[in-house]
Amino acid sequence: MTKRTLRGHVASGLSDARNWGIADIRGATGYSRLQPGTLNVRLSSPHALRCDFKLHAKLRTDGRDEDLNFERCRLVMSDGIKVRALIARTSTNYWKDQVLEIMAEMRLRERFELSMKTL
């Protein structure tokens, strides 16, 4: 796997990912401690997703009619903590390639005390 550093800024989202079936996602990816929801990061340059895992729409129990694609990544926090995470992208790709939706094994908004007011 090639290492690549992506940089961007936290951005507001639609809060839709918190409704995705987290049990389905954990099962499809093997990330058993994955937290629900995503943190959106607007990149300085687009990122083409490398699909490591896929959750087909027909296997989703949350009623959503779109596939979910996931790329493995590791977040390196400013304090040196490393967190296993996934870049999630729907088959409709609402944000295109300029925004990452990141799901992690840590509640990122709580960890960094982010709220919609601070974004």
C-alpha positions, 0 to 999 in steps of 0.5 A: 500500500502506498503512503500518501498524506492528504491535507484539508480543512474540516467542513460541515456536512449534511449529517446523513452518515450518522444514519448509515447502518453502522453494524452493516459497515462494521461487518463489511469492513471488519472495523468492529470499533468503528464509530457512526457518522463521518467527519468531512474534510475539504481537500486542497486537491481531489482524491480518487478513492481506492476501494478496499471494501464495498457495502452493496446497496442490496445488503444495507439494512438502513434502506439506502439505495446506494453502495458504500465504498471504503478506503483504509487510512490512518489518521495521525493526530497533532498529538501523535495519536494514530487512529485506524479509519476509513474514507467513505464514499457513496456510489452517488458521490455527493461531494465529488473527489474534493471532500473526504468523509472519514469514519474512525475508531474514535469519535473525532468531533468529540476528540477535537471538540468540534461542533457545527458552530465551530466549522 
